[in-house]
Amino acid sequence: MPLLEKRINTESWFSSDAHFNHLYPSSIRLLAQRHWTPLVVARKAANFLAAESNVKILDIGSGVGKFCLAAAHYKPKAFYYGIEQRKD
């Protein structure tokens, strides 16, 4: 798949929280409303935390990783690390 086509497909994932949440199985998606960072919040946080290139950002209690994935989409020149203690 050409890079531009991949980028267009990726953009659709981040067009809304509902779109993004469908990347996960329904059993995990049930937690979305209560526990997941909304995309608008992830974007604002990424803009603040990754104002410069090559910064390292640690998300403790990252759950399914939505914040790290979204922040990396919005600010790809930073490094994101997510840590979660729950196995599932």
Buried (B, 14 or more C-beta within 10 A) or exposed (E): EEEEEEEEEEEEBBEEBEEBBEEBEEEBBEEBEEEBBBBEEBBEBBEEBBEEEEEEBEBEEBBBBBBBBBBBBBBEEBBBEBEEEEEE
